[in-house]
Amino acid sequence: MNLEALEHLEYNTSRTHLIIPENGRHFQKMIDSALSVEDRDERNKIANSIVSVMGNMSPHLRDVPDFQHKLWDQLFIMSDFKLDVDAPFPKPSKEELSQKPEVLPYPQNFPKYRFYGNNIKRMIDIAVQWEDSEKREALALAIANHMKKCYLNWNKDTVEDTVIFEHLRELSDGILDLKHESDKLTESEAILRFSSQKHPKSNYPKKNNRSNRNKKK
């Protein structure tokens, strides 16, 4: 390679920063060149050509209106919002794109008993709104059974019904209070047995590497 060719080499350290790197440096150079064109009609033609070539990078999407809007937005962004052309979509503003989204609040309905999950609390809130009747008591009993399943999923041991009833009473602000002798929940052993049937352990024998090595000897 001669010295003249070396003089025209470009190094990343001397190049300008790429605003959208995935579009490549050639698109950035075309947009920079369009900024220097004074004639508006000529700039419009160049801008449309650049967007068309950018669309060719994703031919299955280039005619989709939303994708076309995205390409024009990228054109303005890569020009640092300095390109003045007639676009088919509203020109975005730097302030609009720099705005941070609002922080979404994380649902923390009852952090004290997280192992029950938010759906249990929602069901309790609905049951509380029902009029005092046999239907509400039946719903409360169904919720308590589901709470017991959730509890045993979290603690693979056992739990007394009185503990579940107390949690239900606490989460419902004392409204759902199951104290009748007839209020019995599913036995812990039955819940654990059903859970083990849904997720059975592998029946394949474990490999004994030591015995296999002895056989080879």
NUKOLMAR-837594 format. One line per field, with one value per residue: residue number from 1; x, y, z of N, C-alpha, C, CB in turn. Coordinates in steps of 0.2 Angstrom, whole numbers, plus 5000, padded with zeros to 4 digits. Each point is the difference from the previous one (the first is absolute). Glycine has a CB too. Example, Ala and Ser with C-alpha at 12.3 -4.5 7.8 and 13.67 -1.06 7.14 Angstrom:
<fipas>
num c(1:2)
n.X c(5066:5007)
n.Y c(4972:5011)
n.Z c(5039:4990)
ca.X c(4996:5004)
ca.Y c(5006:5006)
ca.Z c(5000:5001)
c.X c(5004:4996)
c.Y c(5006:5005)
c.Z c(5000:5003)
cb.X c(4991:5006)
cb.Y c(4994:4997)
cb.Z c(5006:4990)
</fipas>
This chain:
<fipas>
num c(1:2:3:4:5:6:7:8:9:10:11:12:13:14:15:16:17:18:19:20:21:22:23:24:25:26:27:28:29:30:31:32:33:34:35:36:37:38:39:40:41:42:43:44:45:46:47:48:49:50:51:52:53:54:55:56:57:58:59:60:61:62:63:64:65:66:67:68:69:70:71:72:73:74:75:76:77:78:79:80:81:82:83:84:85:86:87:88:89:90:91:92:93:94:95:96:97:98:99:100:101:102:103:104:105:106:107:108:109:110:111:112:113:114:115:116:117:118:119:120:121:122:123:124:125:126:127:128:129:130:131:132:133:134:135:136:137:138:139:140:141:142:143:144:145:146:147:148:149:150:151:152:153:154:155:156:157:158:159:160:161:162:163:164:165:166:167:168:169:170:171:172:173:174:175:176:177:178:179:180:181:182:183:184:185:186:187:188:189:190:191:192:193:194:195:196:197:198:199:200:201:202:203:204:205:206:207:208:209:210:211:212:213:214:215:216:217)
n.X c(5004:5008:5002:4986:4994:5004:4992:4986:5002:4985:5009:4985:5009:4993:4983:4992:4997:4994:4988:4999:5016:4988:5004:5016:5010:4989:4989:5011:5003:4985:4999:5013:4994:4986:5008:5005:4984:5001:4988:4988:5001:5014:4993:4988:5010:5008:4988:4995:5015:5000:4987:5005:5012:4992:4991:5013:5001:4985:4998:4991:4999:5000:4984:4999:4992:5010:5012:4997:5001:5014:5005:4996:5007:5014:4999:5000:5012:5011:4998:5004:4982:5010:4988:4993:4992:4986:5001:4988:5003:4997:5015:5001:5001:5015:4987:4995:5013:5002:4985:5008:4987:4993:5011:4989:4996:5009:4983:5006:4984:5010:5018:4992:4999:5014:4992:4985:5007:4996:4990:4999:4997:4989:4992:5000:4993:4988:4997:4998:4987:4991:4988:5008:4998:5004:5008:5010:5002:5004:5011:5006:5001:5007:5011:5004:5004:5010:5008:5004:5007:5009:5005:5006:5008:5009:5002:5004:4991:4986:4994:4992:4988:5007:5009:4988:4991:5012:5001:4985:5001:5012:4993:4986:5007:4997:4993:5005:4995:5002:4994:4993:5007:4999:5015:5006:5012:4999:5005:5012:4997:4992:5011:5012:4991:4998:5015:5004:4989:5006:5014:5001:5014:5004:4992:5016:5005:5006:5008:5006:5011:5003:4994:5008:5014:4996:4997:5014:5007)
n.Y c(4994:5011:5007:5000:4989:5008:5013:4991:4993:5006:4997:4996:5013:5008:4995:5013:4991:4989:5012:4985:4992:4994:5011:4994:5011:4999:5008:5010:5004:5003:5010:5009:5002:5006:5012:5005:5001:5017:4990:5000:4991:4994:4997:4992:4990:4997:4995:4989:4993:4998:4993:4990:4995:4997:4991:4992:4996:4993:4994:4997:5017:5007:5000:5002:5016:4995:5000:5015:5004:4993:5008:5014:4997:4997:5014:5008:4991:5003:5016:4999:4999:5005:4993:5016:4985:5005:4988:4994:5007:5014:5003:4989:5014:4995:5001:4987:4992:5006:4993:4990:4991:5008:4992:4989:5004:4986:4996:5005:4991:4997:5006:4990:4989:5002:4986:5008:5005:5015:4988:5002:5016:4997:4990:5010:5011:4990:4996:5016:5001:4987:5008:4994:4986:4986:5010:5004:4985:4995:5011:4996:4985:5004:5008:4988:4991:5011:5001:4984:5002:5012:4992:4988:5010:5005:4986:4986:5001:4999:5014:4996:5000:5010:5005:5003:5008:5011:5004:5003:5011:5009:5001:5006:5013:4984:4995:4985:4995:4984:5000:4987:4988:5003:5007:4983:5008:4988:4990:5011:4985:5007:5011:4989:4991:5012:5003:4986:5000:5013:4994:4982:5003:4997:4986:5004:4989:5014:4996:4990:5013:4988:4990:5006:4998:4984:4997:5006:4990)
n.Z c(5000:4989:5012:4991:5010:5013:4996:5001:5016:5005:5014:5004:5004:4988:5002:5004:5013:4989:5005:4998:5004:4992:4988:5000:5003:4988:5009:5005:4985:4996:5012:4996:4985:5006:5008:4985:4993:5001:4994:5013:4987:5006:5014:4993:4993:5014:5008:4989:4999:5016:5001:4988:5008:5014:4991:4995:5016:4998:4982:5012:5003:4985:5001:5018:4998:5011:4990:4995:5015:5002:4988:5005:5014:4993:4992:5013:5007:4989:5001:5017:4995:4985:4990:4997:4994:4998:5013:4993:5016:5007:4996:5013:5007:5002:5009:4994:5003:5016:5006:5011:4995:5012:5008:4994:5016:5000:5001:5015:5000:5012:5000:5010:4988:4988:5002:4995:4986:5000:5000:5016:4999:4989:5010:5012:4991:4996:5015:5004:4990:5007:5008:5013:4988:5004:4989:5011:5005:4985:4999:5014:4995:4986:5008:5009:4988:4994:5015:5000:4985:5005:5012:4991:4989:5013:5007:4989:5016:5001:4999:5014:4989:5010:4988:4990:5011:5002:4985:4999:5011:4993:4986:5006:5010:5009:4985:5002:5017:4992:5017:4991:5009:4984:4999:4994:4992:4991:5013:4999:4994:4989:4997:4999:4990:4989:5000:4996:4987:4994:5001:4996:5007:4985:5002:4995:5011:5005:4987:5013:4993:5009:4990:4988:5006:5003:4985:4996:5010)
ca.X c(4996:5004:4999:4994:4994:5000:4997:4993:4997:4997:5001:4995:5001:4999:4994:4995:4996:4994:4994:4997:5005:4997:4999:5006:5003:4999:4994:5002:5004:4995:4996:5005:5000:4994:5000:5004:4996:4996:4994:4995:4997:5005:5001:4994:5002:5005:4997:4996:5004:5004:4995:4998:5006:5000:4994:5002:5004:4995:4995:4993:4996:5001:4994:4996:5000:5003:5007:5002:5001:5006:5006:5001:5002:5007:5004:5000:5004:5007:5002:5000:4994:5001:4998:4993:4997:4993:4999:4993:4998:5002:5007:5000:5004:5005:4997:4995:5004:5004:4995:5000:4993:4999:5002:4994:5000:5000:4994:5001:4993:5001:5007:5001:4999:5001:4999:4994:4999:4995:4993:4996:4997:4994:4994:4998:4997:4993:4996:4999:4995:4994:4996:5001:4996:5003:5004:5006:5004:5002:5006:5006:5003:5004:5006:5005:5002:5005:5005:5004:5004:5006:5004:5003:5005:5005:5003:4998:4999:4993:4997:4994:4995:5000:5005:4997:4995:5002:5003:4994:4996:5004:5001:4993:4999:4995:4993:4999:5002:4997:5000:4995:5003:4999:5005:5006:5003:5003:5006:5006:5003:4996:5002:5007:5000:4998:5005:5006:4998:5001:5008:5003:5007:5003:5001:5006:5006:5006:5006:5005:5006:5006:4999:5001:5008:5003:4998:5005:5007)
ca.Y c(5006:5006:5006:5004:4996:5000:5006:5000:4996:5003:4997:5001:5005:5007:5000:5003:4995:4997:5001:4993:4996:4995:5002:5000:5007:5003:5004:5006:5004:5002:5005:5005:5004:5004:5006:5005:5002:5007:5000:4996:4995:4995:4997:4995:4994:4996:4997:4994:4995:4997:4996:4994:4995:4998:4995:4994:4996:4996:5001:4998:5005:5007:5004:5000:5007:5001:5000:5006:5006:4999:5002:5008:5002:4999:5005:5007:4999:4999:5007:5004:5005:5006:4999:5003:4997:4998:4993:4998:4999:5006:5000:4999:5005:4997:5000:4994:4994:4999:5000:4993:4997:5000:4994:4996:4998:4993:4999:4997:5000:4997:4997:4996:4993:5000:4993:4999:5003:5005:4997:4998:5006:5003:4996:5002:5006:4999:4996:5004:5004:4997:5000:4994:4995:4994:5000:5003:4995:4995:5003:5000:4994:4998:5004:4997:4994:5002:5003:4995:4997:5005:4999:4994:5000:5004:4996:4993:4996:4999:5006:4999:5004:5006:5005:5002:5004:5006:5004:5002:5005:5006:5004:5003:5005:4997:4999:4993:4997:4993:4997:4995:4994:4997:5003:4996:5001:4994:4998:5001:4995:4999:5005:4999:4994:5002:5004:4995:4996:5005:5001:4994:5000:4996:4993:4997:4999:5004:4997:4999:5000:4996:4993:4999:5000:4994:4995:5001:4997)
ca.Z c(5000:5000:5005:4999:5002:5007:5002:4999:5005:5005:5006:5005:5005:4997:4997:5004:5004:4996:5004:5000:4998:4996:4993:4996:4998:4993:5001:5003:4996:4996:5003:5001:4994:4998:5004:4996:4994:5001:4996:5004:4996:4999:5007:5001:4995:5003:5006:4998:4998:5006:5003:4996:5001:5007:5000:4997:5005:5003:4995:5002:5004:4997:4998:5006:5002:5006:4999:4996:5005:5003:4996:5000:5007:5000:4996:5004:5006:4998:4997:5006:5000:4996:4993:4998:4994:5000:5002:5000:5007:5004:5002:5007:5003:5005:5007:5001:5001:5006:5006:5003:5001:5007:5004:5001:5007:5001:5004:5007:5004:5006:5000:5006:4998:4992:4997:4998:4994:5000:4998:5006:5003:4996:5001:5007:4999:4997:5004:5005:4997:5000:5006:5004:4998:4999:4994:5002:5004:4996:4996:5004:5001:4994:5000:5005:4997:4996:5004:5003:4995:4999:5006:4999:4995:5002:5006:4999:5007:5001:5003:5003:4997:5004:4997:4994:5002:5003:4994:4996:5004:5000:4994:4999:5005:5005:4998:4999:5006:5000:5007:5001:5000:4993:4995:5000:4994:4997:5004:4997:4996:4993:4995:4998:4996:4994:4997:4998:4994:4994:4998:5002:4999:4995:5003:4997:5005:4999:4997:5004:4996:5003:4998:4992:4999:5002:4995:4994:5002)
c.X c(5004:4998:4994:4994:5000:4997:4993:4996:4997:5000:4994:5001:4999:4993:4995:4996:4994:4994:4996:5005:4998:4999:5006:5002:4998:4993:5002:5003:4995:4996:5004:5000:4994:4999:5003:4996:4996:4993:4995:4998:5006:5001:4994:5002:5005:4998:4995:5004:5003:4995:4998:5006:5000:4994:5002:5004:4995:4994:4993:4996:5000:4993:4995:5000:5004:5008:5003:5001:5006:5006:5001:5002:5008:5004:5001:5005:5007:5002:5000:4994:5001:4998:4993:4998:4992:4998:4993:4997:5002:5008:5001:5005:5005:4997:4996:5003:5004:4996:5001:4993:4999:5001:4993:5000:5000:4994:5003:4994:5001:5007:5001:4999:5001:4999:4993:4999:4995:4993:4996:4997:4994:4994:4998:4996:4993:4995:4997:4994:4993:4996:5002:4995:5003:5005:5007:5005:5003:5006:5006:5003:5004:5006:5005:5003:5006:5006:5004:5004:5006:5005:5005:5005:5006:5004:4998:5000:4993:4998:4993:4995:4999:5004:4997:4994:5002:5003:4994:4996:5004:5000:4993:4998:4995:4993:4999:5003:4997:5002:4996:5004:5000:5005:5007:5003:5003:5006:5007:5003:4997:5003:5007:5000:4998:5005:5006:4998:5000:5007:5004:5008:5002:5000:5006:5005:5005:5006:5006:5006:5005:4999:5001:5008:5002:4998:5005:5007:4999)
c.Y c(5006:5005:5004:4997:5001:5007:5001:4995:5004:4995:5001:5005:5008:5001:5003:4994:4998:5001:4993:4995:4994:5001:5001:5007:5003:5004:5006:5005:5003:5006:5006:5004:5003:5006:5006:5003:5006:4999:4995:4994:4994:4996:4995:4994:4996:4997:4994:4994:4996:4995:4993:4995:4997:4994:4993:4995:4995:5000:4997:5005:5007:5003:5000:5008:5001:5000:5006:5006:4999:5002:5008:5002:4999:5004:5007:4999:5000:5007:5005:5005:5006:5000:5003:4998:4999:4993:4998:4999:5006:4999:5000:5006:4997:5000:4994:4993:4999:5000:4992:4998:5001:4994:4996:4997:4992:4998:4996:5000:4998:4997:4995:4993:4999:4993:4999:5003:5006:4998:4998:5006:5003:4996:5002:5007:5000:4997:5005:5005:4997:5000:4994:4995:4994:5000:5003:4996:4994:5002:5000:4994:4997:5004:4998:4993:5002:5003:4995:4996:5004:4999:4994:5000:5004:4996:4993:4996:4999:5007:4999:5005:5007:5006:5003:5005:5007:5004:5003:5006:5006:5003:5003:5005:4998:4999:4992:4996:4993:4997:4994:4993:4996:5003:4996:5001:4993:4998:5002:4995:4999:5006:4998:4994:5002:5004:4996:4996:5005:5001:4994:5000:4995:4993:4996:4999:5005:4996:5000:5000:4996:4992:4999:5000:4993:4994:5000:4996:4992)
c.Z c(5000:5005:4999:5002:5007:5003:5000:5005:5005:5006:5005:5005:4997:4997:5005:5004:4996:5005:5001:4997:4995:4993:4996:4998:4993:5000:5003:4996:4995:5003:5001:4994:4998:5004:4996:4994:5001:4997:5004:4996:5000:5007:5001:4996:5004:5006:4999:4998:5006:5003:4996:5001:5007:5000:4997:5004:5003:4995:5002:5005:4996:4998:5006:5002:5006:4999:4996:5005:5004:4996:4999:5007:5000:4996:5004:5006:4998:4997:5006:5000:4996:4993:4999:4994:5001:5001:5000:5007:5004:5002:5007:5003:5005:5007:5001:5001:5006:5006:5002:5002:5008:5003:5001:5007:5000:5005:5007:5004:5007:5001:5005:4998:4992:4997:4998:4993:5000:4998:5006:5003:4995:5001:5007:4999:4997:5005:5006:4998:5000:5006:5004:4999:5000:4994:5002:5004:4995:4996:5005:5002:4994:5000:5005:4998:4995:5003:5003:4994:4999:5006:5000:4994:5002:5006:4999:5007:5001:5004:5003:4996:5004:4998:4994:5002:5003:4995:4996:5004:5000:4993:4998:5005:5005:4998:4998:5005:5000:5007:5001:5000:4993:4995:5001:4993:4998:5004:4997:4996:4993:4995:4998:4995:4993:4996:4998:4994:4994:4998:5003:4999:4995:5003:4997:5006:4999:4998:5006:4997:5002:4998:4993:4999:5003:4995:4994:5002:4999)
cb.X c(4991:5002:5012:5006:5001:5010:5010:5002:5009:4992:5012:4997:5008:5013:5002:5000:5004:5007:5000:4988:5006:4995:4990:4997:5009:5006:4993:5001:5010:4999:4993:5007:5008:4995:5000:5011:5000:5011:5006:4997:4992:5006:5006:4992:4997:5008:5001:4991:5002:5007:4995:4994:5006:5004:4992:5001:5008:5003:5009:5005:5004:5011:5002:5002:4989:4990:4999:4994:4988:4995:4998:4991:4988:4998:4995:4988:4991:4998:4995:5013:4996:5010:5007:5003:5011:4998:5010:5002:5000:4988:5003:4998:4991:5009:5001:4992:5000:5009:4992:5012:5000:4991:5011:4999:4995:5013:4993:5012:4994:4987:5004:4996:4992:5008:5010:4996:5004:5010:5004:5008:5012:5008:5004:5010:5011:5006:5006:5012:5009:5005:4991:5004:4993:4990:4990:4994:4992:4989:4992:4995:4991:4989:4993:4993:4989:4991:4993:4991:4990:4992:4991:4991:4990:4994:5000:5005:5011:5000:5007:5005:4994:4997:5010:5004:4993:5003:5010:4999:4995:5007:5009:4997:5003:5006:5000:5001:5002:5001:5003:4990:4996:4988:4994:4995:5003:4996:4993:5002:5002:4990:4993:5004:4997:4989:4997:5004:4993:4990:4998:4989:5002:5006:4988:4998:4997:4996:4997:4993:4997:5000:4991:4989:5001:4998:4988:4994:5003)
cb.Y c(4994:4998:5000:5004:4992:4992:5005:5003:4991:5006:5000:4988:4992:5000:4990:5011:5005:4992:5012:5005:5003:4996:5006:4989:4996:4990:4990:4994:4993:4989:4991:4994:4991:4989:4993:4995:4988:5007:5003:5010:5008:5007:5010:5010:5006:5008:5012:5009:5006:5010:5011:5007:5007:5011:5009:5006:5009:5002:4999:4988:4994:4996:4996:4987:5001:4995:4987:4996:5001:4990:4989:5001:4997:4988:4994:5003:4994:4988:4998:4999:4995:5001:4989:5010:4994:5010:5000:4994:4987:5002:5006:4987:5008:5004:5012:5007:5000:5007:5010:5003:4992:5008:5005:4997:5011:4999:4999:5004:4998:4998:5010:5009:4999:5009:4996:5000:4989:5007:4996:4990:5002:5003:4991:4994:5005:4999:4989:5000:5006:4992:5007:5008:5008:4994:5001:5011:5003:4996:5007:5009:4998:4998:5010:5005:4994:5002:5010:4998:4995:5008:5006:4994:5000:5010:5010:5001:5005:4987:5007:4997:4990:4993:4993:4990:4989:4994:4993:4988:4991:4995:4991:4989:5009:5006:5012:5002:5011:4999:5011:5007:4999:4998:5012:4992:5012:5003:4991:5008:4994:4995:5009:5004:4992:5001:5009:4999:4993:5006:5012:4994:5003:5009:5000:5005:4988:5007:5004:4993:5011:5008:4999:5006:5013:5004:5001:5011:5010)
cb.Z c(5006:4988:5002:4990:4991:5000:4995:4988:4998:4992:4999:4998:5005:4998:4993:4992:5011:4993:4996:4999:5010:5010:5004:4996:5008:4995:5000:5010:5001:4994:5006:5009:4996:4998:5011:5005:4996:5000:4989:5006:4993:4991:5005:5001:4989:4996:5005:4997:4989:5001:5005:4992:4991:5005:5000:4990:5002:5012:4992:4999:5010:4997:4988:5003:4995:5006:5000:4990:5000:5006:4994:4991:5005:5002:4990:4996:5005:4998:4989:5001:5011:5007:4999:5006:4997:4993:5006:4989:4999:5004:4990:4999:4999:4993:5000:4993:4987:4994:4996:5004:4990:4998:5005:4988:5004:4997:4990:4999:4989:5001:4995:5008:5010:5002:5007:5012:4994:4997:4989:5002:5005:4991:4993:5006:4999:4989:4998:5004:4993:4992:4994:5009:4994:5006:4993:5000:5010:4999:4992:5005:5008:4994:4997:5008:5002:4991:5002:5009:4994:4994:5007:5006:4992:4997:5008:4988:5004:5001:4992:5011:4996:5010:5005:4993:5002:5010:5000:4995:5008:5008:4997:4994:4992:5008:4995:4988:5006:4987:5004:4995:5012:5003:5001:5008:5003:4988:5005:5009:5011:5006:5006:5011:5010:5004:5007:5012:5007:5004:5001:4998:5012:4994:5001:4989:5001:5009:4988:5007:4998:5010:5008:4998:5002:5011:5003:4997:5008)
</fipas>
